């Protein structure tokens, strides 16, 4: 399978076989991501890390991934110090990064920004999140986490919880999980339901997702509980946000009603939706999930750059 | 004899079977009369076997069927008749191209194509009739395409 020069914009650009291949490569990257082994396969390559929106995990894990592969990173984590402030278009910023580096990682508040970036760059572009749109590398690391913990993705019962309307990770994830024929349950308040077009896409792939507002009901037979934050920054008005914030809370009492081997995932940052007491239980997978961002992004960077271990 | 609401034309193009009420939008999509000095006749809400329809006649200009295909977005059943010396010389049914650029505005206010970037709006056609399209950039499907014509 050849990924050299390919953009990573949307999980929908990849077949199931290609996703499986990326996950296999990610597994091989784990000892390198942990610093137990060393490689220089991307020596002298330069990555542009363009973050027009705040990020902790995505940016740091991309930068860690490039460094662990022997490459170097340039870029910014706050656009206020760039020519965007002077009114420069994203297209022109991308043209510059294209001439300064071998690969571009971009996070931007506008949906479709990464696809636009890919139009103006000759080097490969990786989408690190575009507004409420897509976040393919998060989706891949989520799949990798389920695969490594449950030994397979297929046939798991997976509940996606929280902000299913504005949450970009759950849209990509619902699509990808449908490729694997998992049993999906969408749990959200009425006002934050999964958009109809995402549900239709899942159905077109043969999935039959259920929707409910009852967390207790959904958790009883779930193998994986995927929790998301109600994102204040995506709400058009504060009143709607206040009505739903804090509506679901995961704590040890709730998890008593779940399967013993349920894993709780979260793309982070969390605010109040998971009680810190859960962190110490074997259910808590979210920190390991965050680490998995490094091997998965190492795999993607090496694949699209043509580097081989 | 049936009374003709608009005259037959000697040479030119007739766009027939336009979804009733959409003739003006069809002209807008085709850039008529902006790109042409031809005489243009429009008949709206004309009774036909299948209910009401609109008809557009453009005199002394043969429209390129491929260029007209994009009107399938709002008139998927339209036909283009090329008239020569009062006879129908060619007849085509419109067929949506795989991609549509610069005609429809994305319905997503936070889509990058709605900001100050040097790109035209661009849509991938998912289904032809009734038409379904999705934004190339943000993947949003506009619900009411006719309302989104630029």
Interface residues (C-beta under 8 A of the other chain):
Chain A: X10 X12 X87 X89 X90 X91 X108 X109 X110 X111 X112 X113 X115 X116 X119 X130 X131 X132 X133 X134 X197
Chain B: X106 X108 X110 X111 X112 X113 X115 X116 X117 X118 X119 X135 X136 X137 X138 X139 X140 X141
